[in-house]
């Protein structure tokens, strides 16, 4: 009998961790995989917006924020299971029905947001599960390019012959979705600890909806096809100001994690490119991430993690081996450290902060278009075979400096907003 109780207790302790990690990875992968290859060439009114990575990320984030608020308010594990099943069905639908690339971006994002909300449900007050959720989302987003090493990506085209749509497959293989849904659904259904009905923090729910929409508006207005460095910089300044203003209204811990998400978004200004010679990079990065998690768990020091993130972003100025080392080793170390040091917080803050790297694409997408030469392209009908060491693609120095300044702004705001002991007079 005692052995059976021990097994149940172990399942309650580690089940949410595994579920959160799997749910975060699946949701983030679905969003990243839905990116169409020709979104930057589309210029057809609303269509040119709803096929962008910005739209995909923002839609998933809004659905997740609303879903988390509803599940938090009603505290029903069965409802979370329904969210997981509905989200998985939306993601998998293109595997059974012919759906064009233009439509699939939005449909897939809605499914990813619902699935993420279900995975976040059992993480309330569970530090290990919240860390797993946040790292699952952020690491998948930051290192999505590494998946090209073991799978052939299917082309996704939005621009087609009039009247001839281009159908696309499911972003996540159906068998993986089925296994993930069973895991997330079962864990959510049996979740008990810290799931009492509670009032929803309206400020946090509002932030989860307003921030992605604000970022999308900035992307459309100033960031989608920047005609000058000034327009892109204006968009970045406004995005940082809005994030800081909304995070400031939250509790110190919740606001801190939102600002951590902002900092992680900024470091995506340079992207890691994995080619055939990757054997040292993956184990080294994984070991660095694990080290950061261990240190952050035992001694929370978020400011050190943010400082390392700033150094990583700034290394893009050198565009050399130093940059590669920073993004392969220092970035996962700092990511594990800053995320682990900043949790636990409210579930809404975890989900909204973790998805920031794919809701704020001014750094990861728009920065690549600031330089006119980056918009040049050509056609090739030959297979792309790449060999060589892992590399880091860096934008113009202005973008690197803006990203570094964004991380410093987030770090400074966290310092000013930290809990202060009461003064006894």
N, C-alpha and C positions, 0 to 999 in steps of 0.2 A: 504493500500500500504506500509506504513512504517512497519507494522507488518510482511509483506511478506519479505521485505528487511532485517529485523532483523533475520528472520528465515534462509534466504540465508547466511547472514553473520555468523550466528552461525554454520551453516553446513560447511562453508569454514574454520572456526576456529577449530572446534572439529572433523570434518570428517577425516583430515589427522592424527590426534592423534589416533583415534580409529582404522583406517586402518593400521597405522604403528604398533600398538600394536598387532593386530590380525595377520598381516603378519609376524611379527617377531616371535611370538609364534608358528604359524603353520610351518614356515620354520625350526626353531630350533627343534621342536618336530619331524618333519619328519626325520631330520638328526640323532637325537638321537635314534629314534625308529628303524631305519634301521640296527642297530648294530646286526651282527650275533653272535650267542652264542658260536661258536667254532672257532672264527677267530684266537685265540692264539695257536690253535693246527694245523692249516693248514700250510703246508710246500710244496707248489707246484708251485714254481717259481712266476710268475706274479700274479697268483691267490691269493697267500698268502698276497699280498699287497692290491689288489683292493677290498677286503672284510673287511678291517680294519676300525675302527672309524676314523683313521687319513686320510685315502683316502676319506671317505665320507665327512668329514669336509672340506678338502682341495678342493675337486671338487666343492662343493657348494660355497665355498668362491671365487674361481676363476671365476665361472659362474656369481656370484653376482657382482664381481668387473668389469668384462667386460660389464655386463648388465647395471650397474649404469653409466659407462663411455659412453655407446652408448645413453642411455636415456638422460643423461646430455648434450650430444653434440647436439642431434636432438630436445630435449625438446618437445616431442610429447606424450600427454596423451593417445592417441589411441594406440600407440606402447607399452606403459606401460601396458595397458589393455591386449594386445596380450601376453606380457610376463607373466602376471598373469595367463591367461587361459592356455598357453602352459605349464607353470610350474605345475599348478594343474593337468593337464592331465597326465603329466609324473609321478607325484606322485600317481595318482589314477589308472594308467594303470594296475597294478597287480590285481585290483579288477575285471577286464574284460578279461584279457589275462593271461594264465599261464606263469609266469615268475619265474625263479629260484632265490634263495637267492643271489647267486653270482652276477647275472646281476642286480638285483633290487637295490643293494647298490649304484651303479654308476648312474643308471637311476633316482632313488629317489633323489640323491644328485644334479643332474643337474636340476631337477624340483624345488627343494628347493631353489637353487641359483637364478633361474629365478623369482620365486615367491618373494623372498626377494628383488631383484632389483626393481620389480614393487611396492612393499610396500614402498621402500625407495624413490621413485620418487617424491612424493608430500612433502617430508620433508625438501627440500632445504630452508634454512633460517628460518625454523619453529622450534623453540626450543622445544616446547611441543611435537611435532611429533617425533623429533629426540630422545628425552628422552624415549618416548614410544617404539620406534623401538629398541633402545639399551637395555632397560630393558626387553623388550619382549624376545629378543634373549638370553641375559645373564642369566636371572632368569630361563628360561625354560631349558637351558643347565645345570645350576648348580643344579637345584632341579627336574630334570627329574625323579629321582627315586621315588618321591612322587606320581607319577601317578599310581604306582602299588597299591595304596590304593583303587582306584575305578575302575580298569580295570584289566582283566586277559591278560597278555602279551602273544602273540602268539610266539611259538618257531621259531627261524630262523636258519636253519642248512645249512652250505655250504659243509660239508663233507658228501657225500652220496655214495650209491652203484654206481659203474661205469655205466654210461648210464641212471641213474635214478635221475633226478633233483628234488629238493625239492621246490615246488612252495610256494610263500608267499603272503599274502594279502597286500593291500595298507597300508602304514604306518599311514595315517590319514584317518578316516572314510569319505566315499565319500560325505555324506550329509554335514559334516563340511567343507570339501574342497569347495563344491558348494557355501555355504553361504559366506565363506571367500573370494572366487574369485569374487563373485558379489560385495561385499563390497570394496575390494581392487581395482577392475577394475573400478567401478563407481567413486570412489574418485580420482583415477588417471586420468580418462577421463575428469573430470571437473576441475582438478587442474589448477589454474591460477597464484597465487602469486609466484613471484621469479622463474618463469620457462622460462625466456628468454634464447634463445640459447646462449651458452657460449663455450669458448675453454675448452677442457678437460685438467685438470692438469695431465700431463703425468707422473710426479713423483708419484702422488697418485695412478694412475691406475697401474703403474708398481709395486708399493709396494703391491697392492691388489692381484697381480698375483704371484709375486716373493716370497713373504713371505710364503704363503701356500705350494708352491712347494719346497721351501728350508726346511720347517719343515718336509715335507714328505720324502725328501731325507735323512734328519738326522734320522728320525724314521726308515727308511729302513736300513740305514748304521749302526747306533749305538743304536737305541732305541727300536726296535721291539723285539729282544730277547737278552737283555744285558747279557753278560757273566761275567761282573765285574762291580763294582760300578764306576770304572774309565771311562768305555765307556759311561755310562749313564750321568755322570757328564760332560764329554766332549761334548756330544750332547746338554746339557742344556746351557753350556757356549757359544757354537757357536750360538745357537738359540737366546740367549739374545744379543750377539754381533751383529748379523745380524739385529735384530729388532731395536736396538738402532741406528745402522749406517743408516738404511733406514729412520727411524723416524726423525733423526737429519736433514735430507735434506729437510724435509717438513717445512711448516710454524709452528710457535710455537704452535698454537692452534691445528692444525691437527696432528702434531707429538705427542702432549700431549695425545690425545685420543688413538692413536695407542699404546702408552706406558701404558695407563690405561688398554687397552685390554690385554697386556702382563701380567700386575699385576693380573688381574682377572683370567687369565689362570693359574698362579702360585698357587693361593689359592685353585684350584681344586685338589691339591695334597692329600687332605683329603676329603672324600665324606660322605655326610649325608645320613643315612639309616633310613627311616621311616617305622615303623611297626604299629601294631594295636593301640597302645597307643600314638596317635599323636595329641590329641585334643588341647593341650596347645601350641604345637610347631608351627602349621600352623598360627593361629591368631597372635601369638607373632612375628613370622617372618614377616608377612604381615604388622603389625603395625610398626615394626622397619624399613622396607623398605619405608613405607609412610613417616615416620619421617625423614629419610635420604633425601628423595626427597624434602620435604618441606624446610628443612634447606638449602640444596644445591641450591634450587631455589631462596631463599631470600638472601642467603649469600654464594656465591661460595667459597668453601675452599677444593679444590681437595687434597691438601697435607694431611689434616686431614683424609680424606677418605682413602688415600693410607696408612697412618700410621695405621689405624684401620685394613686394609687388612693385613698388615704385622704382626700385633699382632694376628690376626685370624689364619694365617698360622702357626705362631710360637707356638700357643697353642697346635698344634698337638703333640708336644714333651711330653706333660703331659698325653695324652690319658686317660682323666678322664672327670668328669662332667664339668670341666672348658672348655674343648674342645667342648663339646656338646653345652654349652651356647654360646660360641664364634661363632660356625657355624650356630646355629639356630637364634641368635639375632644380634650379632655384625656384621656378614657377610652381611645380607641384609641391615642393617643400613649403613654400609660403602659403599656397592654397590650403594644404592640410592644416597648417598652423593657424591661419586666420579664421578658417571656418570652425574648427574644433574649439578654438578659444572664445568664439562668440555665441555658442549655444549652451543650453537650450533657451528658446524664446517662444513667443506665441506661434502656433502653426502657420497662421497667415503670413507672418514675417519670414518664416523659413521658405515657404513656397514663393513668395514675391521676391525675396532677395536672391534666391537660387536661380530664378529664371531671368534675372537681369541681363546676363550675357547674350541671350537671344531676343530680348525685348528692346535693348538699346544697341542698334546696329550701326550707329554713327561711326564707331571705331572699327568694327570688324568688316563692314561693307562699304560705307560711304567714304572712309579714309582712303580706300584703294582707288577712288575715282577723282580725288582731289588733284592728283598729278595727271595732266592731259595725256601723257604717254601711256598711262595705265589703261586708257580707254581704247587703245588700238588693238585690233584683233585680226586674225586671219583664219582661213579654212584649211583643213587637212583631211584627207581620206585614208590616212595610214594609221595603224595602231600606235598608241602612245605607250612606249616602253621606257621606263625611267630606272636609272641605276645611279648609285652614288650615295654619299652620306646624307644624314638628316640635315636639313637647312631651315632657316627662318626667313620668311618674306617680310620685309620692312617697308613702310610707306615713307613719304617725305619727312624730313626732320621736324617740320612744324606739327605734323600729326603726332609724332612721338612725344614731343614736348607737351602738347595739349593733353595727351593721355597721362603723362607723368604728373602734370599739374592737377588733373582730376583726382588721381589717387591721393595726392598730398592734401587736396581740399577735403576729401572724405576722411582722411586720417585726422586732420585738424578739427573737423566738426565733431568727430567721435571723442576727441580729447576734451573739447569744450562742453560736450553734452554728458560726460561721464557722471556717474553717481558721486556726489560729494557728501562727506560726513557733515552732520549738523553742527553748527557752532554753538557752544554752550556759553552763555554770558551770565 
